[in-house]
Amino acid sequence: MAAKEFKKYKIVAEKLIKEKITHFNNFYHFTFNKIFIKNQKRRWGSCSSKKNLNFNYKIIFLKQELSNYIIVHELCHLKEMNHSKRFWKLVSQTVKNYKKLNKILKKTVIS
Ligand SMILES: [Zn+2]
């Protein structure tokens, strides 16, 4: 079932995620390599040392402010591969209430 659902929503997710990346990177101007849409159980998104961005297709089912936050979070890892003060400062430039959203997201189970 999960695989079938993934197939169904992958294209939708890819379109939405790319639009959001374009939107936010219009502000940040970070360089990245590829975008991958994944079907994962534990992660909403990640950023690799090769500057590839990975996102869980299920972010399309989240509230917009949460999916926006996930996109911005991973985008900022292109610049800061850690969760330092500098990293959060970058995030806060486009997502002011990131602390609240981060808390909500930690409680949001990927089903
Ligand atoms: Zn992170």
Backbone and ligand atoms as CSV (ligand in chain L), in Angstrom:
chain,resi,resn,atom,element,x,y,z
A,1,MET,N,N,0.830,-1.211,0.000
A,1,MET,CA,C,0.000,0.000,0.000
A,1,MET,C,C,0.865,1.262,0.000
A,2,ALA,N,N,1.832,1.278,0.863
A,2,ALA,CA,C,2.705,2.460,0.954
A,2,ALA,C,C,3.415,2.739,-0.372
A,3,ALA,N,N,3.872,1.669,-1.016
A,3,ALA,CA,C,4.585,1.815,-2.288
A,3,ALA,C,C,3.652,2.360,-3.371
A,4,LYS,N,N,2.415,1.867,-3.331
A,4,LYS,CA,C,1.415,2.308,-4.292
A,4,LYS,C,C,1.085,3.785,-4.086
A,5,GLU,N,N,0.931,4.146,-2.836
A,5,GLU,CA,C,0.620,5.529,-2.500
A,5,GLU,C,C,1.773,6.444,-2.925
A,6,PHE,N,N,2.981,5.976,-2.697
A,6,PHE,CA,C,4.175,6.736,-3.059
A,6,PHE,C,C,4.180,7.034,-4.555
A,7,LYS,N,N,3.892,6.013,-5.337
A,7,LYS,CA,C,3.865,6.152,-6.790
A,7,LYS,C,C,2.835,7.212,-7.200
A,8,LYS,N,N,1.717,7.179,-6.508
A,8,LYS,CA,C,0.608,8.072,-6.817
A,8,LYS,C,C,0.945,9.530,-6.490
A,9,TYR,N,N,1.626,9.729,-5.391
A,9,TYR,CA,C,1.841,11.101,-4.911
A,9,TYR,C,C,3.215,11.690,-5.222
A,10,LYS,N,N,4.113,10.857,-5.726
A,10,LYS,CA,C,5.488,11.313,-5.948
A,10,LYS,C,C,5.566,12.535,-6.883
A,11,ILE,N,N,4.806,12.467,-7.974
A,11,ILE,CA,C,4.849,13.557,-8.964
A,11,ILE,C,C,4.286,14.853,-8.368
A,12,VAL,N,N,3.195,14.701,-7.616
A,12,VAL,CA,C,2.581,15.857,-6.942
A,12,VAL,C,C,3.578,16.465,-5.956
A,13,ALA,N,N,4.201,15.574,-5.190
A,13,ALA,CA,C,5.167,16.017,-4.170
A,13,ALA,C,C,6.353,16.719,-4.826
A,14,GLU,N,N,6.847,16.146,-5.892
A,14,GLU,CA,C,8.005,16.707,-6.586
A,14,GLU,C,C,7.712,18.121,-7.086
A,15,LYS,N,N,6.548,18.308,-7.651
A,15,LYS,CA,C,6.154,19.612,-8.186
A,15,LYS,C,C,6.076,20.645,-7.056
A,16,LEU,N,N,5.374,20.265,-5.991
A,16,LEU,CA,C,5.187,21.175,-4.862
A,16,LEU,C,C,6.525,21.534,-4.200
A,17,ILE,N,N,7.338,20.536,-3.987
A,17,ILE,CA,C,8.623,20.745,-3.314
A,17,ILE,C,C,9.542,21.631,-4.160
A,18,LYS,N,N,9.563,21.362,-5.458
A,18,LYS,CA,C,10.409,22.185,-6.338
A,18,LYS,C,C,9.951,23.643,-6.367
A,19,GLU,N,N,8.644,23.821,-6.347
A,19,GLU,CA,C,8.105,25.191,-6.320
A,19,GLU,C,C,8.530,25.929,-5.045
A,20,LYS,N,N,8.440,25.212,-3.937
A,20,LYS,CA,C,8.809,25.814,-2.652
A,20,LYS,C,C,10.310,26.112,-2.603
A,21,ILE,N,N,11.111,25.199,-3.125
A,21,ILE,CA,C,12.561,25.414,-3.135
A,21,ILE,C,C,12.901,26.645,-3.974
A,22,THR,N,N,12.276,26.728,-5.138
A,22,THR,CA,C,12.508,27.890,-6.009
A,22,THR,C,C,12.129,29.176,-5.283
A,23,HIS,N,N,10.979,29.129,-4.623
A,23,HIS,CA,C,10.493,30.296,-3.895
A,23,HIS,C,C,11.498,30.733,-2.806
A,24,PHE,N,N,11.883,29.813,-1.948
A,24,PHE,CA,C,12.750,30.185,-0.824
A,24,PHE,C,C,14.197,30.419,-1.266
A,25,ASN,N,N,14.616,29.700,-2.292
A,25,ASN,CA,C,15.996,29.903,-2.724
A,25,ASN,C,C,16.166,31.190,-3.533
A,26,ASN,N,N,15.056,31.760,-3.894
A,26,ASN,CA,C,15.050,33.087,-4.495
A,26,ASN,C,C,15.587,34.102,-3.479
A,27,PHE,N,N,15.397,33.760,-2.220
A,27,PHE,CA,C,15.918,34.582,-1.133
A,27,PHE,C,C,17.354,34.183,-0.778
A,28,TYR,N,N,17.598,32.880,-0.601
A,28,TYR,CA,C,18.900,32.434,-0.094
A,28,TYR,C,C,20.018,32.349,-1.157
A,29,HIS,N,N,19.637,31.965,-2.357
A,29,HIS,CA,C,20.624,31.774,-3.440
A,29,HIS,C,C,21.702,30.738,-3.111
A,30,PHE,N,N,21.305,29.647,-2.503
A,30,PHE,CA,C,22.255,28.561,-2.237
A,30,PHE,C,C,22.360,27.674,-3.478
A,31,THR,N,N,23.489,27.017,-3.607
A,31,THR,CA,C,23.619,26.093,-4.734
A,31,THR,C,C,23.387,24.668,-4.240
A,32,PHE,N,N,22.662,23.918,-5.037
A,32,PHE,CA,C,22.445,22.518,-4.700
A,32,PHE,C,C,22.547,21.665,-5.949
A,33,ASN,N,N,22.601,20.376,-5.704
A,33,ASN,CA,C,22.783,19.425,-6.791
A,33,ASN,C,C,21.436,18.869,-7.267
A,34,LYS,N,N,20.972,17.841,-6.584
A,34,LYS,CA,C,19.715,17.224,-7.019
A,34,LYS,C,C,18.678,17.204,-5.906
A,35,ILE,N,N,17.446,17.075,-6.316
A,35,ILE,CA,C,16.342,16.941,-5.350
A,35,ILE,C,C,15.771,15.528,-5.484
A,36,PHE,N,N,15.682,14.842,-4.365
A,36,PHE,CA,C,15.087,13.504,-4.385
A,36,PHE,C,C,13.833,13.469,-3.516
A,37,ILE,N,N,12.831,12.813,-4.030
A,37,ILE,CA,C,11.597,12.607,-3.261
A,37,ILE,C,C,11.624,11.169,-2.764
A,38,LYS,N,N,11.475,11.010,-1.466
A,38,LYS,CA,C,11.628,9.674,-0.896
A,38,LYS,C,C,10.408,9.215,-0.115
A,39,ASN,N,N,10.383,7.915,0.076
A,39,ASN,CA,C,9.329,7.284,0.866
A,39,ASN,C,C,10.007,6.707,2.105
A,40,GLN,N,N,10.082,7.524,3.150
A,40,GLN,CA,C,10.828,7.131,4.342
A,40,GLN,C,C,9.921,7.074,5.552
A,41,LYS,N,N,10.334,6.309,6.534
A,41,LYS,CA,C,9.518,6.174,7.744
A,41,LYS,C,C,9.913,7.188,8.815
A,42,ARG,N,N,11.154,7.609,8.824
A,42,ARG,CA,C,11.627,8.382,9.969
A,42,ARG,C,C,12.020,9.832,9.696
A,43,ARG,N,N,12.172,10.179,8.439
A,43,ARG,CA,C,12.665,11.540,8.190
A,43,ARG,C,C,11.752,12.316,7.261
A,44,TRP,N,N,11.629,13.607,7.556
A,44,TRP,CA,C,10.877,14.509,6.682
A,44,TRP,C,C,11.771,15.029,5.579
A,45,GLY,N,N,13.026,15.145,5.900
A,45,GLY,CA,C,13.948,15.655,4.893
A,45,GLY,C,C,15.377,15.518,5.352
A,46,SER,N,N,16.304,15.638,4.400
A,46,SER,CA,C,17.720,15.636,4.754
A,46,SER,C,C,18.507,16.316,3.643
A,47,CYS,N,N,19.755,16.627,4.001
A,47,CYS,CA,C,20.633,17.289,3.042
A,47,CYS,C,C,21.970,16.564,3.097
A,48,SER,N,N,22.475,16.125,1.957
A,48,SER,CA,C,23.715,15.352,1.949
A,48,SER,C,C,24.929,16.244,1.741
A,49,SER,N,N,26.085,15.695,2.039
A,49,SER,CA,C,27.327,16.452,1.847
A,49,SER,C,C,27.589,16.720,0.359
A,50,LYS,N,N,26.913,15.964,-0.495
A,50,LYS,CA,C,27.026,16.214,-1.946
A,50,LYS,C,C,26.055,17.297,-2.411
A,51,LYS,N,N,25.423,17.938,-1.427
A,51,LYS,CA,C,24.452,18.997,-1.707
A,51,LYS,C,C,23.220,18.500,-2.460
A,52,ASN,N,N,22.826,17.283,-2.123
A,52,ASN,CA,C,21.544,16.783,-2.621
A,52,ASN,C,C,20.504,16.987,-1.521
A,53,LEU,N,N,19.313,17.362,-1.940
A,53,LEU,CA,C,18.219,17.569,-0.988
A,53,LEU,C,C,17.233,16.412,-1.102
A,54,ASN,N,N,16.894,15.827,0.031
A,54,ASN,CA,C,15.949,14.710,0.060
A,54,ASN,C,C,14.721,15.082,0.876
A,55,PHE,N,N,13.553,14.775,0.331
A,55,PHE,CA,C,12.323,15.080,1.056
A,55,PHE,C,C,11.357,13.905,1.034
A,56,ASN,N,N,10.700,13.739,2.151
A,56,ASN,CA,C,9.664,12.729,2.269
A,56,ASN,C,C,8.422,13.216,1.509
A,57,TYR,N,N,7.872,12.379,0.638
A,57,TYR,CA,C,6.705,12.817,-0.153
A,57,TYR,C,C,5.532,13.196,0.751
A,58,LYS,N,N,5.514,12.667,1.978
A,58,LYS,CA,C,4.380,12.927,2.881
A,58,LYS,C,C,4.316,14.365,3.386
A,59,ILE,N,N,5.321,15.165,3.076
A,59,ILE,CA,C,5.209,16.564,3.503
A,59,ILE,C,C,4.067,17.286,2.774
A,60,ILE,N,N,3.583,16.696,1.681
A,60,ILE,CA,C,2.441,17.323,0.979
A,60,ILE,C,C,1.161,17.243,1.808
A,61,PHE,N,N,1.145,16.359,2.806
A,61,PHE,CA,C,-0.049,16.225,3.653
A,61,PHE,C,C,0.017,17.096,4.906
A,62,LEU,N,N,1.127,17.784,5.080
A,62,LEU,CA,C,1.289,18.645,6.262
A,62,LEU,C,C,0.707,20.034,5.989
A,63,LYS,N,N,0.500,20.774,7.063
A,63,LYS,CA,C,0.103,22.174,6.915
A,63,LYS,C,C,1.218,22.916,6.195
A,64,GLN,N,N,0.821,23.923,5.430
A,64,GLN,CA,C,1.801,24.652,4.623
A,64,GLN,C,C,2.968,25.212,5.435
A,65,GLU,N,N,2.677,25.743,6.635
A,65,GLU,CA,C,3.770,26.348,7.419
A,65,GLU,C,C,4.788,25.276,7.844
A,66,LEU,N,N,4.318,24.046,8.017
A,66,LEU,CA,C,5.252,22.969,8.379
A,66,LEU,C,C,6.079,22.506,7.182
A,67,SER,N,N,5.430,22.338,6.051
A,67,SER,CA,C,6.191,21.927,4.863
A,67,SER,C,C,7.173,23.026,4.439
A,68,ASN,N,N,6.754,24.279,4.574
A,68,ASN,CA,C,7.673,25.378,4.267
A,68,ASN,C,C,8.889,25.329,5.187
A,69,TYR,N,N,8.634,25.073,6.453
A,69,TYR,CA,C,9.733,25.010,7.421
A,69,TYR,C,C,10.712,23.877,7.081
A,70,ILE,N,N,10.192,22.732,6.693
A,70,ILE,CA,C,11.065,21.597,6.334
A,70,ILE,C,C,11.953,21.960,5.138
A,71,ILE,N,N,11.349,22.593,4.157
A,71,ILE,CA,C,12.105,23.013,2.967
A,71,ILE,C,C,13.219,23.991,3.357
A,72,VAL,N,N,12.869,24.990,4.143
A,72,VAL,CA,C,13.841,26.008,4.557
A,72,VAL,C,C,14.951,25.376,5.410
A,73,HIS,N,N,14.552,24.495,6.312
A,73,HIS,CA,C,15.525,23.811,7.175
A,73,HIS,C,C,16.589,23.089,6.336
A,74,GLU,N,N,16.140,22.308,5.369
A,74,GLU,CA,C,17.105,21.557,4.545
A,74,GLU,C,C,17.896,22.483,3.628
A,75,LEU,N,N,17.247,23.507,3.100
A,75,LEU,CA,C,17.965,24.488,2.270
A,75,LEU,C,C,19.133,25.105,3.052
A,76,CYS,N,N,18.864,25.468,4.303
A,76,CYS,CA,C,19.891,26.125,5.113
A,76,CYS,C,C,21.038,25.181,5.466
A,77,HIS,N,N,20.786,23.888,5.422
A,77,HIS,CA,C,21.877,22.928,5.630
A,77,HIS,C,C,22.877,22.931,4.467
A,78,LEU,N,N,22.478,23.493,3.359
A,78,LEU,CA,C,23.429,23.622,2.239
A,78,LEU,C,C,24.573,24.558,2.625
A,79,LYS,N,N,24.231,25.499,3.484
A,79,LYS,CA,C,25.222,26.482,3.931
A,79,LYS,C,C,25.858,26.052,5.253
A,80,GLU,N,N,25.039,25.572,6.162
A,80,GLU,CA,C,25.508,25.174,7.496
A,80,GLU,C,C,25.099,23.718,7.750
A,81,MET,N,N,26.072,22.829,7.718
A,81,MET,CA,C,25.752,21.405,7.897
A,81,MET,C,C,25.676,21.031,9.383
A,82,ASN,N,N,24.943,21.785,10.138
A,82,ASN,CA,C,24.862,21.567,11.587
A,82,ASN,C,C,23.633,22.326,12.107
A,83,HIS,N,N,23.442,22.283,13.410
A,83,HIS,CA,C,22.338,23.058,13.990
A,83,HIS,C,C,22.889,24.154,14.905
A,84,SER,N,N,23.846,24.853,14.411
A,84,SER,CA,C,24.493,25.928,15.166
A,84,SER,C,C,23.616,27.182,15.182
A,85,LYS,N,N,24.062,28.162,15.947
A,85,LYS,CA,C,23.350,29.448,15.991
A,85,LYS,C,C,23.265,30.081,14.606
A,86,ARG,N,N,24.358,29.935,13.879
A,86,ARG,CA,C,24.372,30.497,12.519
A,86,ARG,C,C,23.312,29.844,11.631
A,87,PHE,N,N,23.175,28.529,11.811
A,87,PHE,CA,C,22.161,27.792,11.048
A,87,PHE,C,C,20.755,28.333,11.350
A,88,TRP,N,N,20.421,28.409,12.645
A,88,TRP,CA,C,19.073,28.854,13.025
A,88,TRP,C,C,18.827,30.301,12.619
A,89,LYS,N,N,19.870,31.086,12.580
A,89,LYS,CA,C,19.738,32.473,12.143
A,89,LYS,C,C,19.331,32.525,10.664
A,90,LEU,N,N,19.924,31.643,9.894
A,90,LEU,CA,C,19.553,31.553,8.471
A,90,LEU,C,C,18.081,31.156,8.325
A,91,VAL,N,N,17.697,30.130,9.092
A,91,VAL,CA,C,16.308,29.655,9.038
A,91,VAL,C,C,15.339,30.780,9.401
A,92,SER,N,N,15.683,31.515,10.460
A,92,SER,CA,C,14.785,32.562,10.966
A,92,SER,C,C,14.591,33.716,9.990
A,93,GLN,N,N,15.465,33.821,9.017
A,93,GLN,CA,C,15.313,34.895,8.031
A,93,GLN,C,C,14.049,34.737,7.184
A,94,THR,N,N,13.605,33.495,7.014
A,94,THR,CA,C,12.365,33.307,6.243
A,94,THR,C,C,11.255,32.644,7.067
A,95,VAL,N,N,11.632,31.930,8.131
A,95,VAL,CA,C,10.618,31.295,8.995
A,95,VAL,C,C,10.818,31.801,10.421
A,96,LYS,N,N,10.049,32.833,10.756
A,96,LYS,CA,C,10.246,33.498,12.046
A,96,LYS,C,C,9.899,32.596,13.237
A,97,ASN,N,N,8.820,31.814,13.093
A,97,ASN,CA,C,8.364,30.972,14.203
A,97,ASN,C,C,8.901,29.540,14.109
A,98,TYR,N,N,10.134,29.406,13.652
A,98,TYR,CA,C,10.724,28.077,13.440
A,98,TYR,C,C,10.790,27.234,14.707
A,99,LYS,N,N,10.932,27.862,15.866
A,99,LYS,CA,C,11.027,27.102,17.121
A,99,LYS,C,C,9.736,26.356,17.402
A,100,LYS,N,N,8.654,27.057,17.241
A,100,LYS,CA,C,7.334,26.462,17.448
A,100,LYS,C,C,7.094,25.334,16.425
A,101,LEU,N,N,7.432,25.615,15.179
A,101,LEU,CA,C,7.198,24.624,14.118
A,101,LEU,C,C,8.066,23.386,14.315
A,102,ASN,N,N,9.276,23.599,14.784
A,102,ASN,CA,C,10.181,22.475,15.044
A,102,ASN,C,C,9.613,21.566,16.134
A,103,LYS,N,N,9.032,22.183,17.145
A,103,LYS,CA,C,8.407,21.410,18.236
A,103,LYS,C,C,7.227,20.600,17.728
A,104,ILE,N,N,6.386,21.249,16.931
A,104,ILE,CA,C,5.204,20.561,16.387
A,104,ILE,C,C,5.645,19.377,15.520
A,105,LEU,N,N,6.660,19.641,14.710
A,105,LEU,CA,C,7.134,18.609,13.789
A,105,LEU,C,C,7.704,17.390,14.521
A,106,LYS,N,N,8.383,17.646,15.611
A,106,LYS,CA,C,8.951,16.539,16.389
A,106,LYS,C,C,7.867,15.634,16.968
A,107,LYS,N,N,6.706,16.236,17.162
A,107,LYS,CA,C,5.582,15.439,17.709
A,107,LYS,C,C,4.734,14.825,16.593
A,108,THR,N,N,5.012,15.218,15.367
A,108,THR,CA,C,4.234,14.707,14.245
A,108,THR,C,C,4.831,13.391,13.743
A,109,VAL,N,N,4.076,12.340,13.923
A,109,VAL,CA,C,4.549,11.008,13.528
A,109,VAL,C,C,4.340,10.820,12.018
A,110,ILE,N,N,5.321,10.262,11.365
A,110,ILE,CA,C,5.181,9.931,9.942
A,110,ILE,C,C,4.453,8.591,9.868
A,111,SER,N,N,3.220,8.626,9.403
A,111,SER,CA,C,2.452,7.356,9.403
A,111,SER,C,C,2.487,6.681,8.037
L,1,ZN,ZN,ZN,18.670,19.760,10.466
